Amino acid sequence: MVRSVAESSLYLLSVSETKRVHAPGRVNLIGEHTDYTGGLAFPMAIDRGTTLTYTAHADSIELTSGDAPGPLSIPVPFDGDPATVEPHWGSYIAAMSTEVDGAHGLRGHIVSDIPAGAGLSSSAALECAIGLALGFDGTPLELAQAARRAEHRATGVPTGIMDQLSIASGVAGHATLIDCHTLEVTPHVVPDDIDVVVKFIAHRTLKGSAYADRVAECERAEAEIGPLRLATPDDAERVADDVARRRARHVVAENQRVRDFAHALAAGRFAEAGRIMTEGHGSLRDHFDVSTPEMDAAVAELGACTGVFGARMTGGGFGGCIVAICEPEAITDGWVVKASAGARHLD
């Protein structure tokens, strides 16, 4: 039988092989609310994430999810407003499809063991997975940049690049020190003689939160003293407005905490690394106002446990998860997470 070019293309899509892509979640060990000022962060991709099993499809994206309402059906190319897509999780997919601008769509099923609203970057993992499935062919940095733009399209929240870059650039067995100004990623070994434990405390969402306010407050501080990534503690204290001054105080100190934490972890000084994490939480609570009483209580309770070196909230704040480093098996009621490779094709 002779087929036209168009018919042949559709036929090849219809018999295309099943493929899988996986994108990990991430937990940030230290360096919170620093990325959108070009500062330092120290996240790690984790062995929880989002897996998409799919086949190529001619002219639409058709997806179901194992733990979210659906199904999702959007045309390719998508030329609408991603924020209006239903179900809501489809907004990230629609936005990412416009970034990738692939030649065809896909049909598949999503499975994720990252709880939505946990502050472990489930949305960034979804964006990176969809990008790869739609044929993205670039560097991890380019994937992260596309996914960040998609996040902005989908939510309107002016997030930094830490989530997407840690997920795209993850190295098994390593956390990643990210310079969010140069976009340099430096892997650091996570020692085998500590556990990294995550506990889910309360659901949260950045959309509708005060996250954008924090970005604007940092911008006010920078308008007075220049880039916070270059500022000193004395510079931060020169900011006239009290709120902007406290935001600057946190960012400047947090950048130094990232450097100190990386050195302590590499040297096996786990008690020092844990103390730095706990100090970081106090700054997020007192100077950045992104913690909650429930998160504070959970950090204090976990930090008081035998064998725990330190704990803090992780992610953008206003709920989500806390993270701790501890002696192996010191914590039995959380998720012990391992450092994972980044977003990738599995087949």
Buried (B, 14 or more C-beta within 10 A) or exposed (E): EEEEEEEEBBEEBEEBEEBBBBBBBBBBBBBBBBBBBBBBBBBBBBBBBBBBBBBBBBEBBBBBBEEBEBEBEBEBEBEEEBBEBEEBBBBBBBBBBBBBEBEBBBBBBBBBBBBBBBBBBBBBBBBBBBBBBBEBEEEBBEBBBBBBBBBBBBBEBBBBBBBBBBBBBBBBBBBBBBBBBEBEBEBBEBEEEBBBBBBBBBEBBBBEBBBBEBBEBBBBBBEBBEEBBBBEEEBBEEBEEEBBBBBBBBBBBBBBBBBBBBBBBEEEBBEBBBBBBBBBBBBBBEBBBBBBEEBBEBBEEBBEBEEBBBBBBBBBBBBBBBBBBBBEEBBEEBBBBBBBBBBBEEE
